[in-house]
Amino acid sequence: MVVLSKIVTRIDGARFLSWLAHILLAVGAATVTVAYYRIHGPALHALLFLGLLWFLLSWRGRARSHRVDADAMPASRSLPPLKSTTSLLSAVFLLYTLIAILSAGSVGFNAASLDRLENFSYFLGGVFLIPFLVAVRPRADWFWFAIAATALLSGLFAFWEMQALAPDYRLATGLEYRAGGSKGKAIPFGDIATLAAVLSVLAACVFFPTRRRLAWLFGLAALGGVYASLASGTRGAWIFFPTALVVIGLYLLQQYPIYRRGILLGILGLAVAGGIALMQSESIQERFASALSEARDYVPGEEVGIGNSLGERFEMWRAAWMAFRERPVLGIGVGQLNDYFQRMADQGSISSAIAEFDQGAGHTHAHNDYLHALATRGLLGLASLLLLYLAPLAVFVRAAFRAQEHTTRGLGYAGILVILGYLQFSLTDSILLMRITAGFFVLLCAWLLALNPSPTPSP
């Protein structure tokens, strides 16, 4: 016991906390699609707990003249004051959560609202995670390697699914199998794989001038992410590839202005070649053809045909707009959209397919974050959602265009890709209502905000 006590007293608390945060960040990001329940979830929850613990200790430390409790950190290391940008970003996450709580309270905190509020706990955790990571000052390399691992592992898992599970699924159902990762959800799996793939491409561009071997590894990881995205059949994720190509092109133009013409021709050629290559795939052709057919078959207010997923989305968007018009300020309440769909279907105002989904359980969200926010949290909810996206985006844009060093600039562009990706993914699904994609957003956003020089506290 005496020996153990001496070892503990010699541990640098701040350094230990920093390494623990790095490990939890990397493991949590890398395993999000391949070990969601066993590894990612516990790692993310532990990280959020560390953020809360740090916040409580730092608040206690500032209350005692900025002295840190000796049991938590060395007395010689004081906690830096939070910079205004960090406090503002934490406030944005807090506002997003509080409006959801206010909306749930407007319907009396019933069982459905309390169940849905659980999904907002990640954003409440982000309130504490952002200043914690700013204080920890994580190393940028860990972010890039974790993202590459996310893309590569997603590709390997998707390959295993397509080889081991797809044949039996086709034989049993006659339908094409869609890779869904360890959680078995194709859409969030495809969204995350797509985002990890384009971030890996950006990493390859960032590392290529100085560490070319690593750049090729990032490129390999990107191919894994692209494969996972295609295997998921997530059409809403595929539309992000052109956006990502433009953003990465802007990075290259800013980094190598003297090669502007070559970069522009390269981007154009890559876009054309990629489009041609994608359209050679029969499964992708079928996905796009089915989307066109489903859109043509949809008639507002009439019954949606069996298997017309796009038609169901259109009908849910129409119903969500109806709900918003009934209560425009705070919406009909968090967690109440499923009951609203059921009532409207019973009245014949919307297609019965919306209420009969999932063996009669019905759809629980609008498959669009913006319309879902309007329907359940009203104009206040939509404003808080836009603020959640646009406030970090402003920080990342500022970093991308003001940074003098290419690695720092790359982190700014990584943040831009994350926000733009989620902005687009939110158009076709309610991804911030899914635990996997909501937690991943909070993790990446807080991590990149901490890596960005803007919110870093002064020593």
The 8 nearest C-alpha neighbors of each residue, nearest first, counted from 0:
[[1, 3, 2, 4, 5, 6, 7, 8],
 [0, 2, 4, 3, 5, 6, 7, 8],
 [3, 1, 5, 4, 0, 6, 7, 8],
 [4, 2, 0, 6, 5, 1, 7, 8],
 [3, 5, 1, 7, 2, 6, 0, 8],
 [4, 6, 2, 8, 3, 7, 1, 9],
 [7, 5, 3, 9, 4, 8, 2, 10],
 [8, 6, 4, 10, 9, 5, 3, 2],
 [7, 9, 5, 6, 10, 4, 11, 3],
 [10, 8, 6, 7, 11, 5, 4, 12],
 [11, 9, 7, 8, 12, 6, 15, 14],
 [10, 12, 14, 13, 15, 9, 73, 72],
 [13, 11, 72, 15, 14, 10, 16, 73],
 [12, 14, 16, 15, 11, 72, 17, 73],
 [15, 13, 17, 11, 16, 12, 18, 10],
 [16, 14, 12, 18, 17, 13, 19, 11],
 [17, 15, 19, 13, 14, 18, 12, 20],
 [16, 18, 14, 20, 15, 19, 135, 13],
 [19, 17, 21, 15, 20, 16, 22, 14],
 [18, 20, 16, 22, 21, 17, 15, 23],
 [19, 21, 17, 23, 18, 22, 24, 16],
 [22, 20, 18, 24, 19, 23, 25, 17],
 [23, 21, 19, 25, 24, 20, 26, 18],
 [22, 24, 20, 26, 42, 25, 21, 27],
 [25, 23, 21, 27, 22, 26, 20, 28],
 [24, 26, 145, 22, 28, 27, 23, 29],
 [27, 25, 29, 23, 28, 24, 22, 30],
 [26, 28, 39, 24, 42, 25, 43, 23],
 [27, 29, 25, 26, 31, 30, 145, 24],
 [28, 30, 149, 148, 26, 145, 27, 31],
 [31, 29, 34, 33, 39, 32, 28, 27],
 [30, 32, 35, 39, 28, 29, 33, 34],
 [33, 31, 180, 30, 35, 181, 34, 153],
 [32, 34, 181, 30, 180, 31, 35, 153],
 [35, 33, 30, 38, 37, 36, 181, 32],
 [36, 34, 39, 31, 40, 32, 37, 38],
 [35, 37, 40, 34, 38, 39, 41, 182],
 [36, 38, 34, 35, 39, 40, 41, 42],
 [37, 39, 34, 41, 40, 36, 35, 42],
 [40, 38, 27, 35, 42, 31, 30, 41],
 [39, 41, 43, 36, 42, 38, 35, 44],
 [40, 42, 44, 43, 38, 39, 45, 37],
 [43, 41, 45, 39, 27, 23, 40, 44],
 [44, 42, 46, 40, 45, 41, 27, 39],
 [43, 45, 47, 41, 46, 42, 40, 48],
 [44, 46, 48, 42, 43, 47, 41, 49],
 [45, 47, 43, 49, 48, 44, 23, 42],
 [48, 46, 50, 44, 49, 45, 124, 128],
 [47, 49, 45, 51, 50, 46, 52, 44],
 [50, 48, 52, 46, 47, 51, 53, 45],
 [49, 51, 128, 47, 127, 53, 131, 48],
 [50, 52, 54, 48, 127, 53, 49, 55],
 [51, 53, 49, 55, 54, 50, 48, 56],
 [54, 52, 56, 50, 51, 55, 57, 49],
 [53, 55, 51, 57, 52, 56, 58, 50],
 [54, 56, 58, 52, 53, 57, 59, 51],
 [57, 55, 59, 53, 58, 54, 60, 52],
 [56, 58, 60, 54, 59, 55, 53, 61],
 [59, 57, 55, 61, 60, 56, 54, 62],
 [58, 60, 56, 62, 57, 61, 55, 63],
 [61, 59, 57, 67, 65, 66, 63, 62],
 [62, 60, 65, 63, 64, 58, 59, 57],
 [61, 63, 59, 60, 64, 58, 65, 66],
 [64, 62, 60, 61, 65, 66, 59, 67],
 [63, 65, 61, 66, 62, 60, 67, 59],
 [66, 64, 61, 60, 63, 77, 67, 78],
 [67, 65, 60, 64, 63, 77, 61, 68],
 [68, 66, 60, 74, 77, 69, 72, 65],
 [67, 69, 70, 71, 72, 66, 60, 74],
 [68, 70, 71, 72, 74, 73, 67, 66],
 [69, 71, 68, 72, 73, 67, 12, 74],
 [70, 72, 69, 68, 12, 73, 67, 56],
 [73, 71, 12, 69, 13, 70, 67, 74],
 [74, 72, 75, 69, 76, 12, 11, 71],
 [73, 75, 76, 69, 67, 72, 66, 68],
 [74, 76, 73, 77, 67, 72, 66, 69],
 [77, 75, 74, 73, 78, 72, 67, 13],
 [76, 78, 66, 67, 65, 79, 75, 74],
 [77, 79, 80, 65, 57, 76, 67, 60],
 [80, 78, 458, 456, 77, 81, 457, 134],
 [81, 79, 82, 78, 456, 457, 458, 61],
 [82, 80, 456, 85, 79, 83, 86, 130],
 [81, 83, 456, 85, 84, 454, 80, 86],
 [82, 84, 86, 85, 87, 81, 454, 88],
 [85, 83, 87, 454, 86, 82, 88, 453],
 [86, 84, 454, 88, 87, 82, 83, 130],
 [85, 87, 83, 89, 84, 88, 90, 82],
 [86, 88, 90, 84, 85, 89, 83, 91],
 [89, 87, 91, 85, 90, 86, 84, 92],
 [90, 88, 126, 86, 92, 91, 87, 93],
 [89, 91, 93, 87, 88, 92, 94, 86],
 [92, 90, 88, 94, 93, 89, 387, 95],
 [93, 91, 95, 89, 90, 94, 122, 126],
 [92, 94, 90, 96, 91, 95, 123, 126],
 [95, 93, 97, 91, 96, 92, 90, 98],
 [94, 96, 383, 92, 93, 98, 97, 91],
 [97, 95, 93, 99, 94, 98, 119, 123],
 [96, 98, 100, 94, 99, 95, 101, 93],
 [97, 99, 101, 100, 96, 95, 102, 94],
 [98, 100, 102, 96, 97, 101, 103, 333],
 [101, 99, 97, 103, 98, 102, 104, 96],
 [100, 102, 98, 104, 99, 103, 97, 105],
 [103, 101, 332, 99, 105, 104, 100, 376],
 [104, 102, 333, 100, 332, 108, 105, 101],
 [103, 105, 107, 101, 108, 106, 102, 100],
 [104, 106, 102, 103, 107, 101, 332, 108],
 [107, 105, 104, 103, 108, 332, 109, 102],
 [106, 108, 104, 109, 105, 103, 112, 102],
 [109, 107, 104, 103, 112, 106, 113, 110],
 [108, 110, 112, 107, 111, 113, 106, 103],
 [109, 111, 113, 112, 114, 108, 334, 115],
 [112, 110, 334, 114, 113, 109, 115, 335],
 [113, 111, 334, 333, 115, 109, 114, 103],
 [114, 112, 116, 110, 115, 111, 108, 109],
 [113, 115, 111, 112, 116, 117, 110, 334],
 [116, 114, 112, 334, 117, 113, 118, 111],
 [117, 115, 113, 118, 119, 114, 112, 120],
 [116, 118, 115, 119, 120, 114, 113, 121],
 [117, 119, 116, 120, 115, 434, 432, 121],
 [118, 120, 116, 117, 121, 122, 96, 123],
 [121, 119, 123, 117, 122, 118, 124, 116],
 [122, 120, 124, 123, 119, 438, 125, 118],
 [123, 121, 125, 124, 119, 120, 92, 96],
 [122, 124, 120, 125, 126, 121, 93, 96],
 [123, 125, 121, 122, 126, 47, 127, 128],
 [124, 126, 128, 122, 123, 127, 129, 441],
 [125, 127, 89, 124, 123, 92, 128, 93],
 [128, 126, 50, 125, 51, 124, 129, 130],
 [127, 129, 50, 125, 131, 130, 126, 47],
 [128, 130, 445, 132, 131, 127, 125, 126],
 [131, 129, 133, 132, 128, 127, 134, 85],
 [132, 130, 128, 134, 50, 129, 133, 135],
 [131, 133, 135, 134, 129, 130, 449, 136],
 [134, 132, 449, 130, 136, 131, 135, 455],
 [133, 135, 131, 132, 136, 130, 79, 456],
 [134, 136, 132, 17, 133, 137, 131, 20],
 [137, 135, 133, 134, 132, 449, 138, 450],
 [138, 136, 135, 139, 21, 450, 132, 449],
 [137, 139, 140, 141, 136, 142, 450, 21],
 [138, 140, 142, 141, 137, 450, 143, 410],
 [141, 139, 143, 142, 138, 144, 145, 137],
 [142, 140, 144, 139, 143, 138, 145, 25],
 [143, 141, 145, 139, 140, 144, 146, 25],
 [142, 144, 146, 140, 145, 141, 147, 202],
 [145, 143, 147, 141, 146, 142, 148, 140],
 [146, 144, 25, 148, 142, 29, 147, 143],
 [145, 147, 149, 143, 148, 144, 195, 142],
 [148, 146, 144, 150, 149, 220, 145, 199],
 [147, 149, 145, 151, 29, 146, 150, 152],
 [150, 148, 29, 146, 147, 152, 151, 153],
 [151, 149, 224, 195, 153, 147, 148, 196],
 [150, 152, 220, 223, 148, 154, 153, 149],
 [153, 151, 155, 154, 149, 150, 148, 156],
 [154, 152, 156, 150, 151, 155, 227, 149],
 [153, 155, 223, 227, 157, 151, 224, 152],
 [156, 154, 152, 158, 157, 153, 159, 151],
 [155, 157, 159, 153, 158, 154, 152, 160],
 [156, 158, 160, 154, 227, 159, 155, 178],
 [159, 157, 155, 161, 156, 160, 154, 162],
 [158, 160, 156, 162, 157, 161, 163, 155],
 [161, 159, 157, 164, 163, 158, 162, 178],
 [160, 162, 165, 158, 159, 164, 163, 157],
 [163, 161, 159, 160, 164, 165, 158, 166],
 [164, 162, 160, 159, 161, 165, 166, 167],
 [163, 165, 160, 161, 166, 167, 162, 168],
 [164, 166, 161, 168, 176, 167, 169, 163],
 [167, 165, 169, 168, 164, 170, 163, 162],
 [168, 166, 170, 169, 165, 164, 171, 163],
 [169, 167, 165, 171, 170, 166, 172, 164],
 [170, 168, 173, 174, 166, 172, 167, 171],
 [169, 171, 167, 168, 173, 172, 166, 174],
 [172, 170, 168, 169, 167, 173, 174, 166],
 [173, 171, 174, 169, 170, 168, 175, 167],
 [172, 174, 169, 170, 171, 175, 168, 176],
 [175, 173, 169, 172, 176, 168, 170, 171],
 [176, 174, 169, 177, 173, 165, 168, 282],
 [175, 177, 165, 174, 168, 169, 178, 161],
 [178, 176, 231, 232, 230, 185, 179, 175],
 [177, 179, 231, 230, 157, 185, 180, 160],
 [180, 178, 185, 183, 184, 188, 231, 177],
 [179, 181, 32, 183, 182, 33, 188, 178],
 [180, 182, 33, 183, 34, 32, 35, 179],
 [183, 181, 180, 184, 35, 179, 32, 36],
 [182, 184, 179, 180, 181, 185, 178, 188],
 [185, 183, 179, 182, 186, 187, 188, 180],
 [184, 186, 179, 188, 231, 178, 187, 189],
 [185, 187, 189, 188, 233, 184, 190, 231],
 [188, 186, 190, 189, 185, 184, 191, 436],
 [189, 187, 185, 186, 191, 179, 190, 180],
 [188, 190, 228, 192, 186, 231, 187, 233],
 [191, 189, 187, 236, 193, 188, 192, 186],
 [190, 192, 194, 188, 193, 189, 195, 187],
 [193, 191, 224, 195, 189, 228, 194, 190],
 [194, 192, 196, 190, 191, 228, 195, 189],
 [193, 195, 191, 196, 197, 192, 198, 190],
 [194, 196, 150, 192, 198, 193, 197, 146],
 [197, 195, 221, 224, 193, 199, 194, 198],
 [196, 198, 200, 199, 194, 195, 201, 193],
 [199, 197, 201, 195, 200, 196, 202, 194],
 [198, 200, 202, 196, 221, 197, 217, 201],
 [201, 199, 197, 203, 202, 198, 218, 221],
 [200, 202, 198, 204, 199, 203, 205, 247],
 [203, 201, 199, 205, 204, 200, 206, 198],
 [202, 204, 214, 200, 217, 206, 201, 205],
 [205, 203, 201, 207, 202, 206, 200, 214],
 [204, 206, 202, 203, 207, 406, 409, 201],
 [207, 205, 210, 214, 203, 204, 208, 209],
 [206, 208, 211, 214, 204, 210, 209, 203],
 [209, 207, 206, 210, 211, 205, 204, 214],
 [208, 210, 207, 206, 211, 205, 214, 212],
 [211, 209, 206, 207, 213, 212, 208, 214],
 [210, 212, 207, 214, 213, 209, 206, 215],
 [213, 211, 215, 214, 210, 216, 207, 206],
 [212, 214, 216, 211, 215, 210, 217, 206],
 [213, 215, 203, 211, 217, 207, 206, 212],
 [216, 214, 218, 212, 217, 213, 219, 211],
 [217, 215, 213, 219, 218, 214, 220, 212],
 [218, 216, 220, 214, 203, 199, 215, 219],
 [217, 219, 215, 221, 216, 220, 200, 203],
 [220, 218, 216, 222, 221, 217, 215, 223],
 [219, 221, 151, 217, 223, 147, 218, 222],
 [220, 222, 196, 218, 224, 199, 223, 219],
 [223, 221, 225, 219, 220, 224, 226, 218],
 [224, 222, 154, 151, 220, 226, 221, 225],
 [223, 225, 150, 196, 192, 221, 227, 154],
 [226, 224, 228, 222, 227, 223, 196, 193],
 [225, 227, 223, 229, 224, 228, 154, 230],
 [228, 226, 154, 230, 224, 157, 225, 229],
 [227, 229, 189, 225, 231, 226, 193, 192],
 [230, 228, 226, 231, 232, 227, 225, 233],
 [229, 231, 227, 232, 178, 228, 177, 226],
 [232, 230, 178, 177, 185, 228, 189, 233],
 [231, 233, 229, 230, 177, 234, 228, 286],
 [234, 232, 231, 186, 189, 235, 236, 237],
 [233, 235, 237, 236, 232, 238, 286, 287],
 [234, 236, 233, 237, 238, 427, 424, 239],
 [237, 235, 190, 234, 238, 233, 239, 424],
 [238, 236, 234, 239, 235, 240, 233, 193],
 [237, 239, 236, 240, 235, 241, 234, 242],
 [238, 240, 242, 237, 236, 241, 243, 420],
 [239, 241, 243, 242, 238, 237, 244, 197],
 [242, 240, 244, 243, 239, 245, 238, 270],
 [243, 241, 239, 245, 244, 240, 246, 238],
 [242, 244, 246, 240, 245, 241, 247, 239],
 [243, 245, 241, 247, 242, 246, 248, 240],
 [244, 246, 248, 242, 243, 247, 249, 241],
 [247, 245, 243, 249, 248, 244, 242, 250],
 [248, 246, 250, 244, 249, 245, 243, 201],
 [247, 249, 245, 251, 246, 250, 244, 252],
 [250, 248, 252, 246, 247, 251, 253, 245],
 [251, 249, 247, 253, 248, 252, 254, 246],
 [250, 252, 254, 248, 253, 249, 255, 247],
 [253, 251, 249, 256, 255, 254, 250, 259],
 [252, 254, 250, 251, 256, 255, 249, 400],
 [253, 255, 251, 252, 250, 256, 405, 249],
 [254, 256, 252, 257, 258, 253, 251, 259],
 [257, 255, 252, 259, 258, 253, 254, 251],
 [256, 258, 255, 259, 260, 252, 254, 261],
 [259, 257, 256, 261, 255, 260, 262, 252],
 [258, 260, 262, 256, 261, 257, 252, 263],
 [261, 259, 263, 262, 258, 264, 257, 265],
 [260, 262, 264, 258, 263, 259, 265, 266],
 [263, 261, 265, 259, 264, 260, 266, 258],
 [262, 264, 266, 260, 265, 261, 259, 267],
 [265, 263, 267, 261, 262, 266, 268, 260],
 [264, 266, 262, 268, 263, 267, 261, 269],
 [267, 265, 269, 263, 268, 264, 270, 262],
 [268, 266, 264, 270, 265, 269, 263, 271],
 [267, 269, 265, 271, 270, 266, 272, 264],
 [270, 268, 266, 272, 267, 271, 273, 265],
 [269, 271, 267, 273, 268, 272, 274, 266],
 [270, 272, 274, 268, 273, 269, 275, 267],
 [273, 271, 269, 275, 274, 270, 268, 276],
 [274, 272, 276, 270, 275, 271, 269, 277],
 [273, 275, 271, 277, 272, 276, 270, 278],
 [274, 276, 272, 278, 273, 277, 271, 279],
 [277, 275, 273, 279, 274, 278, 272, 280],
 [278, 276, 274, 279, 275, 280, 273, 283],
 [277, 279, 275, 280, 276, 284, 274, 283],
 [280, 278, 276, 277, 281, 275, 284, 283],
 [281, 279, 278, 283, 282, 277, 284, 276],
 [280, 282, 284, 283, 285, 279, 278, 286],
 [281, 283, 285, 284, 280, 286, 175, 232],
 [284, 282, 286, 285, 280, 281, 287, 278],
 [283, 285, 281, 287, 282, 286, 278, 288],
 [284, 286, 288, 282, 283, 287, 289, 281],
 [287, 285, 283, 289, 284, 288, 282, 290],
 [288, 286, 290, 284, 289, 285, 283, 291],
 [289, 287, 285, 291, 290, 286, 284, 292],
 [288, 290, 292, 286, 287, 291, 285, 293],
 [291, 289, 287, 293, 288, 292, 294, 286],
 [292, 290, 294, 288, 289, 293, 295, 287],
 [291, 293, 289, 295, 290, 294, 296, 288],
 [294, 292, 290, 296, 295, 307, 291, 309],
 [293, 295, 291, 297, 292, 296, 290, 310],
 [296, 294, 292, 293, 297, 291, 298, 290],
 [297, 295, 293, 294, 292, 298, 310, 304],
 [296, 298, 310, 294, 295, 293, 299, 303],
 [297, 299, 301, 300, 296, 303, 302, 295],
 [300, 298, 301, 297, 314, 313, 317, 349],
 [299, 301, 349, 350, 298, 348, 302, 314],
 [302, 300, 299, 298, 350, 303, 349, 297],
 [301, 303, 350, 304, 351, 300, 352, 349],
 [304, 302, 350, 310, 352, 301, 311, 297],
 [303, 305, 307, 306, 302, 310, 352, 296],
 [306, 304, 307, 303, 352, 308, 302, 311],
 [305, 307, 308, 304, 303, 293, 309, 310],
 [306, 308, 310, 293, 309, 304, 305, 311],
 [309, 307, 311, 310, 306, 312, 293, 305],
 [310, 308, 312, 311, 307, 293, 313, 294],
 [309, 311, 313, 297, 307, 312, 308, 293],
 [312, 310, 314, 308, 309, 313, 315, 307],
 [311, 313, 309, 315, 310, 314, 316, 308],
 [312, 314, 316, 310, 311, 315, 317, 309],
 [313, 315, 317, 311, 312, 316, 318, 310],
 [316, 314, 318, 312, 365, 317, 313, 319],
 [315, 317, 319, 313, 314, 318, 365, 312],
 [316, 318, 314, 320, 315, 319, 313, 321],
 [317, 319, 321, 315, 320, 316, 314, 322],
 [320, 318, 322, 316, 374, 321, 317, 315],
 [319, 321, 323, 317, 318, 322, 316, 324],
 [320, 322, 318, 324, 319, 323, 317, 325],
 [323, 321, 319, 374, 325, 320, 324, 318],
 [324, 322, 374, 327, 320, 326, 325, 321],
 [323, 325, 321, 327, 322, 326, 320, 374],
 [324, 326, 322, 323, 327, 321, 331, 330],
 [327, 325, 330, 323, 324, 328, 331, 329],
 [328, 326, 377, 323, 324, 330, 378, 329],
 [327, 329, 377, 378, 330, 326, 379, 376],
 [330, 328, 377, 376, 102, 327, 379, 326],
 [331, 329, 377, 376, 375, 326, 374, 332],
 [330, 332, 375, 326, 374, 335, 322, 329],
 [333, 331, 375, 102, 103, 330, 335, 106],
 [332, 334, 103, 112, 375, 335, 102, 99],
 [333, 335, 112, 111, 115, 336, 332, 337],
 [336, 334, 332, 338, 337, 333, 339, 331],
 [335, 337, 339, 338, 334, 340, 363, 364],
 [336, 338, 363, 340, 339, 335, 362, 341],
 [339, 337, 341, 340, 336, 335, 342, 363],
 [338, 340, 336, 342, 341, 337, 343, 335],
 [341, 339, 337, 343, 338, 342, 344, 336],
 [340, 342, 338, 344, 354, 339, 343, 345],
 [343, 341, 345, 339, 344, 340, 346, 338],
 [342, 344, 346, 348, 340, 345, 341, 349],
 [345, 343, 347, 349, 351, 341, 346, 342],
 [344, 346, 342, 343, 347, 341, 351, 348],
 [347, 345, 343, 344, 348, 342, 349, 341],
 [346, 348, 344, 345, 349, 343, 350, 351],
 [349, 347, 343, 346, 344, 300, 350, 345],
 [350, 348, 344, 300, 347, 343, 351, 314],
 [349, 351, 302, 352, 344, 301, 353, 303],
 [350, 352, 344, 353, 354, 355, 349, 302],
 [353, 351, 355, 350, 354, 356, 303, 302],
 [352, 354, 351, 355, 356, 361, 362, 350],
 [353, 355, 361, 341, 351, 352, 356, 340],
 [356, 354, 359, 352, 361, 353, 358, 351],
 [357, 355, 361, 359, 354, 358, 353, 352],
 [356, 358, 360, 359, 361, 355, 362, 354],
 [359, 357, 356, 360, 355, 361, 354, 352],
 [358, 360, 355, 361, 356, 357, 354, 353],
 [361, 359, 357, 358, 356, 355, 354, 362],
 [362, 360, 354, 356, 355, 359, 353, 357],
 [361, 363, 364, 337, 353, 356, 354, 360],
 [362, 364, 337, 336, 361, 365, 334, 335],
 [365, 363, 366, 362, 336, 371, 429, 337],
 [364, 366, 371, 367, 315, 316, 319, 370],
 [428, 367, 365, 429, 364, 427, 312, 368],
 [366, 368, 428, 429, 426, 427, 365, 425],
 [369, 367, 429, 425, 371, 370, 372, 428],
 [370, 368, 372, 371, 367, 381, 373, 425],
 [371, 369, 373, 372, 367, 368, 319, 374],
 [370, 372, 368, 374, 365, 369, 373, 367],
 [371, 373, 376, 369, 381, 380, 370, 375],
 [374, 372, 377, 370, 371, 323, 376, 381],
 [373, 375, 323, 371, 330, 322, 319, 372],
 [374, 376, 330, 332, 331, 333, 372, 373],
 [377, 375, 330, 380, 329, 372, 373, 102],
 [378, 376, 330, 373, 329, 328, 327, 380],
 [377, 379, 381, 328, 380, 373, 382, 327],
 [380, 378, 382, 377, 381, 383, 328, 329],
 [379, 381, 376, 383, 377, 372, 378, 382],
 [380, 382, 384, 378, 372, 383, 379, 373],
 [383, 381, 379, 385, 380, 384, 378, 386],
 [382, 384, 386, 95, 380, 381, 385, 387],
 [385, 383, 387, 381, 386, 382, 380, 388],
 [386, 384, 388, 382, 387, 383, 389, 381],
 [385, 387, 383, 389, 388, 384, 390, 382],
 [388, 386, 384, 385, 389, 91, 390, 383],
 [387, 389, 385, 386, 390, 391, 418, 392],
 [388, 390, 392, 386, 391, 385, 387, 393],
 [389, 391, 393, 392, 386, 388, 387, 394],
 [392, 390, 394, 393, 389, 388, 395, 88],
 [393, 391, 389, 395, 390, 394, 415, 396],
 [392, 394, 396, 390, 391, 395, 389, 397],
 [395, 393, 391, 397, 392, 396, 398, 390],
 [396, 394, 411, 398, 392, 397, 414, 393],
 [397, 395, 399, 393, 398, 394, 392, 400],
 [396, 398, 394, 395, 400, 399, 401, 393],
 [399, 397, 395, 411, 401, 396, 402, 400],
 [400, 398, 411, 408, 396, 397, 412, 401],
 [399, 401, 397, 398, 402, 396, 408, 411],
 [402, 400, 398, 399, 397, 403, 408, 396],
 [401, 403, 408, 398, 404, 399, 400, 407],
 [402, 404, 401, 405, 408, 407, 400, 406],
 [403, 405, 407, 406, 402, 408, 409, 254],
 [404, 406, 408, 407, 409, 403, 205, 254],
 [407, 405, 409, 408, 404, 205, 410, 206],
 [408, 406, 410, 409, 405, 404, 402, 411],
 [407, 409, 399, 405, 411, 402, 406, 410],
 [408, 410, 406, 412, 407, 411, 405, 205],
 [411, 409, 413, 407, 412, 408, 414, 406],
 [412, 410, 399, 395, 398, 408, 414, 409],
 [411, 413, 415, 409, 414, 410, 399, 416],
 [414, 412, 410, 416, 411, 415, 409, 417],
 [415, 413, 417, 411, 412, 416, 395, 447],
 [414, 416, 412, 418, 413, 417, 395, 392],
 [415, 417, 413, 419, 414, 418, 420, 412],
 [418, 416, 414, 420, 415, 419, 413, 421],
 [419, 417, 421, 415, 420, 416, 422, 388],
 [420, 418, 422, 416, 421, 417, 415, 423],
 [421, 419, 417, 423, 418, 422, 416, 424],
 [420, 422, 424, 418, 423, 419, 425, 417],
 [421, 423, 419, 425, 420, 424, 418, 426],
 [422, 424, 425, 420, 421, 426, 419, 239],
 [423, 425, 421, 426, 422, 427, 420, 235],
 [426, 424, 368, 428, 423, 422, 367, 427],
 [425, 427, 367, 424, 423, 428, 368, 422],
 [426, 428, 367, 425, 366, 424, 235, 429],
 [366, 429, 427, 367, 425, 430, 426, 368],
 [430, 428, 368, 366, 367, 432, 431, 425],
 [429, 431, 433, 432, 428, 436, 425, 437],
 [432, 430, 437, 433, 429, 436, 368, 434],
 [431, 433, 430, 429, 118, 434, 437, 119],
 [434, 432, 430, 431, 435, 436, 437, 118],
 [433, 435, 437, 436, 438, 118, 432, 431],
 [434, 436, 438, 433, 437, 439, 187, 31],
 [435, 437, 439, 438, 433, 434, 430, 440],
 [438, 436, 431, 434, 440, 439, 435, 433],
 [439, 437, 441, 440, 435, 436, 434, 121],
 [438, 440, 436, 442, 437, 441, 443, 435],
 [439, 441, 437, 443, 438, 442, 444, 436],
 [440, 442, 438, 444, 439, 443, 445, 125],
 [441, 443, 439, 440, 445, 444, 446, 438],
 [444, 442, 446, 440, 445, 441, 447, 439],
 [443, 445, 441, 447, 446, 442, 440, 448],
 [444, 446, 129, 448, 442, 447, 443, 441],
 [447, 445, 443, 449, 444, 448, 442, 450],
 [446, 448, 450, 449, 444, 445, 451, 443],
 [449, 447, 451, 445, 450, 446, 444, 454],
 [448, 450, 133, 446, 447, 451, 132, 445],
 [451, 449, 447, 448, 452, 446, 139, 137],
 [450, 452, 448, 449, 453, 447, 454, 411],
 [453, 451, 455, 454, 450, 398, 449, 407],
 [452, 454, 451, 455, 394, 398, 84, 448],
 [455, 453, 85, 84, 452, 82, 456, 451],
 [454, 456, 452, 453, 133, 457, 449, 82],
 [457, 455, 82, 81, 454, 79, 458, 80],
 [456, 458, 455, 79, 80, 82, 81, 454],
 [457, 79, 456, 80, 78, 455, 77, 134]]
